[in-house]
Amino acid sequence: MYDFAIIGGGIVGLSTAMALGKRYPNARILVLEKESNWAFHQTGNNSGVIHSGIYYKPGSFKAKFCRDGCLSMVEFCQEHGIEHEICGKVIVATNETELPRLENLYTRGLQNGIDVKRITPEEVREIEPHVTSVGGILVSSTGIANYKQVCYKYAEIIKQQGGELHLSTKAEKIVTSGKHQVLETNCGTFETRFVINCAGLHSDRVAKMGKTDPKAKIVPFRGEYYELTPEKRYLVKGLIYPVPNPDFPFLGVHFTRMIDKSVHAGPNAVLSLKREGYKKTDFDLRDFAEVMTFPGFWKLAAKHADEGIQEIIRSFSKAAFTRSLQKLIPEVQQEDLVPTHAGVRAQALMNDGKLVDDFLIVQGQNSVHVCNAPSPAATSSIEIGKAIVAQIPQQPHLKAVVTQV
C-alpha cells in the first residue's frame, strides 16, 4: 500500500513527489510514467527558459509561482551543478503601434516585483547588436537551463528519499476501493491512499478516470521551431522576444539561445491533430474527434481566426516564418534556418471557448488533479510542487514536516 501515487513523470509530477518526500519523510511514494524516460513530452521539448514572470496577471498563481520559481530554480541548479545561465532577455517593440503594449508590459513587470528596465533602441543594440526596434524592456532575471537534467536530479532525490519510480508504466484505470484507490496499469496494479494526477497532455482524461470533472478539456497546440545554422548563431546573444498580443495566448516567434549554445527561432502555434503530435503528419482519430466535437474549440477558433490563419501559414511557409523573424532581426534569411524539434503544449480550454489562463488544480476524492500547468511550469516546478502538496488534506497516519514545504 502506497501513501501517495503520482501519475506523470514530467517536471511537475517529479517536483510534487520530491515535495511530498520532504513533507512526509516516512511516506511510501510512487511515481508512474508511461514513457521510457523522464521529461519525455512537454518538459523535454520546451525552450529551456527560466522565466521571470513579467507576462502574467498580477496576483495570479502564474505570477507568484514564476517569480518565486525563478529564484528557487536558479538556486537548485547552483546547488546541484545543473547547466544554467542568467543571460537576461530583451522584449522589443518593432513599430510605434507596439509601444503602448510595451509600456503596459513594463508596468506589469513592476507590479509583479520583477527587475525590469526600459531601454532605448540604442541600448537594445548594445545588448543585441542585430536587433531592430523602436524601444524595449530588459528583464535581467531571465535565464536558460537544462530541464531534462533538472528532472533527472528530481528523480534521484526522490529515490534518496525512499520513493519508488516506475518508467514504462501507464495508468489505464482508477478504481475506488473503500478509502483507497487502485491503479490498474500495463505493469500490474498499485494500491494507494491518495492519487496526484500530473499527466499533462492527458490530465483531463486521467481526472475523468478518477471520477473527477475538471470542467475543461485539453486541446494540444504544436509549437514548431527552426534553428539558426552554426555560422549565423552570432546574430543572437541571448533571448529576444517581441511584444506579445495580450489577447492571444502565445508569445509570438522569438529567438532563444539554448544551453548548448544553439539558437532556436519560434515557435508558431498550430492545432495538433494528436495529443503527442510532434510532426505535421501525426494524427490520432480519438484526439482529433474530441477537439472537433468540442464547442469550446470552435468558439476559440472564431475569436482568434486571423491569428490562427497566420500561424497555419507560418507552419507551411518557411518564407512567412522567416518574415516574422525578420521583424526582430532583418539580417536573418531563409537559408540561415533549419527545422528542429517541435513541442506540444497542453492547453486547457473551457466549454465557452475561454482559455484556462492560470494553473488549474482540481480536488477529487482522495485525489488532486493538475489539469492545466502550461509555461512557466518548468520554471515554477519547485513552487508548484509545494503548492500541490499544501492542498493535500493532512494525513493523520503520517508525521508531517511542515517547515520544509
N, C-alpha and C positions, 0 to 999 in steps of 0.2 A: 504494500500500500504506500503510495506516494502522498506527500502533503500538498504538493503543487506540481502541475504538469503544464508546461508551456508548449503551445503548438506554433512552430515557426522559428527557424534559426537564422533570421536576419538580424540586423543590428539592434532592433527594438526588442525582439524576443530574448536575445542573449543578454542585453543590458538589464532586462527585467529579471532574468534568472540570477544575474550577479547581484542585483539589489536585494532580491529575496534572500540569497545566501548570507548577505551582510546583516539583514534584519533578523532572520531566523537561522542561526548557525547550526542548529540541530535538526533542521527540517530535511526531509527527503524530497529533493527537487529533480524533476525530469524535464528534459528539453527534447522535443521531437522535430526533426527536419526531414522533409520528403526528398530533398536532393542529396547528392553525394558529398557536397561541400557546404560550409557555412557561407553566408552572404552571397548566395547564388544569383538572386534576382535584383531587386531594387538597390540594395546596398552595394552589390558588386558591380553595378553598371551606372552608378551616378558619377557626377563630375568631380568628386573628391574635395569639394569646397567646405571649409569651416566658415559657415555663415555668421554674420554679425547680428542679424535681427532687424535691419533697417526697414524691410518691406512690410512688416506685419502690424496689424491693428493694435494700437496701444491697449494694454490690459488683457490681450488675448493670450491663450496658452502658447501659441507660436512665438509671440514676442518675448514672453518671460522665459520659456524653455530655451529659446535660441540665445538670448542674451547670456543667461547663466550657463547654457551648454557650451557656448563658445569658450568660456573660461575653463570649464571642467574638462572639455575635450583636449584643450592645449595642455592642461596640467597632466592629464592621463598620458598623452603622447610623450611628454617630457619624462614622466616617471618611468615609463616602460620602454623608452628608446624607440618609439614608433616614428617613422618618417613623417615629418610635417614641416611647415614653414608659414610664418605670418608675413605674407607678402603684400597685404593691402589690396584694395580694389578701387578702381575709378568707375563711377557711373556718369555717363556723359550725355548731354543734350546735343543732338546733331543739327537742330534748327531752332529758330526763335520760338516756334509754337510749343516746343517741349519745355521751355524754361519755367513756366508756372508749375508744371508737374514735377520738375526737378526741385523747385523750391518747396513744394508740398512734401516731397520725399525727405528733404533735409530736415524739415520741421518734425516729421515723424521719427526720424533718427534721434533727434534731441529728446522727443517725448519718451522714446524707448531707452534713454540713458546710454546711447552709443556715442563713441568718439567719432564725430563726423565734421568735415570741414569743407566749406565752399571753396572751389578753386577756379581760377580763370582759364581760358583756353591756353594761355601761355604756360600756366602751371600744369595743366593736363599734359602738355607736350614735354615738359621736364620729366614727368613720370613715365609717360608712354609716347615716345617721340614720333610715332607714325599715326597717331590718332588725330582725326579732325573733329573739332567740337566748337560749340559756342559757349560752353561752360560745363562745369562738372562738380562732383562731390567725391572727396577722398574718404574712404572708410578704412581706417588703419588696422582695425582688429580682424579683418577678414583674412583667412589663410587657406591652405590646402593640406590634405592629409591622405594617408593610405588607409582607407576604411576597411579594406579586407584584413590588413594587419591588426587593426583595432578589434575586429570581430574575433579573430583567432586568439588574441590576448584575452578577450572576454571569456571565450570558451575555456582557455587554460585556467583562468581564475575560478570559473565555476567548478571545474574538476578539483582544483585545490580546496575548494570549499566543501567538497563531497558530493557535488551534483552529478547527475547521470545524463550523458549526452548520447543521443541516437540519431545518426545520419541514415539516409535512405529509408526512412520510416514515415509513411504517410498516414495521417489520421483519416479514417474513412467513415467513422460513425461514432457518435457520442450517445451513450445510454445512461440514464439516471438510475441508480440503484440505491434506494434509500437516501441517505445523506451523501452518498459517494457518486462519482462519475466513472464510467468505464469507457476507455478509449479503445475502439477497435481499429487496428491498423493492419497494413500488409505484413507486419512482422509480429503479430500476436496482439494480445490485449494488455492494457495497463489500467490499473485502478488508482484513482486519486481522489483526494478530498476537495481539490479546487482546480479549476481549469482556467488558464490565461491564453486567450486567442490573440496571437501576433502573426497571423497568417498572411498579412499584406494583401497581395492581389486576390487572395481567396478568403479574406477575413469575413465578408458578408455571408458567404456560404458556410463557413465554419460556425459562425454565430447561429445560423438557422439550424445547423446540425445539433447545436446545443439548446434548441428551443428558445432562442432569443431573437427578437426582431430588431435589427439595427436601424430600421426606418431609413435606410439609404442603400444604394446599390453601387458596387464598384464598377466603374467604367474605365477601361485601360486606354491610356494615351501613350503612343510611342514617340520618343524623342530621338531624332536622327542627328548624327554628328558627322562632320568632316574633320580631318586632321591636317594641320599645315605640314608641308613637306619639310624635312630637316633643314634644308638650306634657307627656308623662309621663317624659321622659328624666331629669328631676331626681330621680327615685326612686333612681337608681343613680349613684354617684360613680366607682366603679372596677370591680373584679372581685369577685363574690360567689359562693362555691361552698358546696354542702352537704358534710357528711361522707360520703365515698363508702363503699359497701358493699365491703369488701375481697375478697369472693368473686365480685363481679360486675365484668366487665372495663371498665365505663363509669363515668363520674364522676357521673352524675345531672344533671338540669337545673339550670342556673346562669345568672347574669347576667354579660354581658361588654360593657363599654364598648369599642367598636371605635375604631380610629384616626381614623375620620371623624366621631366623636362620637355615632354611632348606638349603640343599646343592643340587643344580641341576647339572647334568652332561649331556653335549650335547651342541648343537643339531647336529644331522646329517642334511642333506638337500636332500629331495626327491621330485619329482614332485607330487603335489597333484592333484587328479582326480576331485576335486571340489574346487571352489574358497574359500569356507569356510569349507574345508575338514580337520577336526582335527583328524579323525580316518582313519586308513588304508582302511577301508571298505566304506568310504564316496565316493559317485560317483554322478556326475551330467552330463547328456549327453551333454547339451549345452557347459558347461565348458570344458569337455573333447574333444569334437569335435573341438572347437575353437583352442585348443592347437595343436591337431594332424594335423590340416589342415593349421597351420601357418608355413611358410617356415623358419622363424627365429628360431623357437624352434629346428628344425632338424639340422640347422647349428650350434646352440649352443651345442646340444647333441653330434654331431660328434666331435666338438673341445674338449669337456671335457668328452669323453666316458670313459676313465679309472677312473677318479674321480667319475663320475656318477655311475659306476658299484659298486665301493667301498661304496658309500653312500647307495645304494639299499641293498647291503649285510648287512651293519650295521642296516638297518631298520628291516630286518627279522632275524638277528642272534644276540642274546644278547652276545654270546661269542665274536663275531667280534667287537661289540660295546665296550665290556669290554677291549679287547686287545688295542684298540685305547686309552682308558683312562689310561691303564697301562703304556703307554709311558711316561705319566706325573707322575703318582703315582703307582708304581709297586704293592703296597700292596692291591689295590682295586681288589676285587673278584666278580664274578657274583652274589653271594648270598648277597652282600652288596648293590645291586642296585634293586630298584623297579620302575616300569613305573610311569610316572607322565604326566601332561598335555602337549600337543603339541601346537605349534603356526604355523600360516601360513603367509609367507612373500609374499607381493605383489611386484613382480619384473617386472619392465618394460623392454621389450625386443624389439629391432628394427627388421625390416624385414630382415636385412642382418645377423642376429644372434648375433649382438653386444648387450651386456647389457647396459642399461642406468645407468651409474656408479654414476651419481650425481642427485641431486634433479631436477625434470623436472616440470616446471611451464609454462603453455601454455595460451596465451591470446586468448579469443574468443570475440564474440560480446556481450558487456555489461557483460562479464564473465571472470573469471580466473579459470583455471583447474590445480590442483596439481596432476600430473599424475605419479609421482614417488617420494615417500617420505619414503625410507627404513630406517633401522637403520643407523645413530643415530637420527631418527626423534623425539623420545621421549625426549632424552637429549636436542635436539636443538629446541624443540617446541616453546619456547618463541621467539627465534630469527627467526624461520621460519614464525611464525605468523606476526611478524613485517615486514619481507621481502615481504610477500604476500600483506599485506596492502599497502606497499610502491609502489607496482606495479599497484595498482588500480588507474585509472585516477582520477584526482581531481573532486570532486562532488560539482559543483557550488552552489547547494541549501543547502549544509551543511557547517558549520563552522568547519574547522579542527584545532585540537590542535597538531601541527606538532612536538613540542618539546617532546611530550610524546611517540613518536614512533621512 
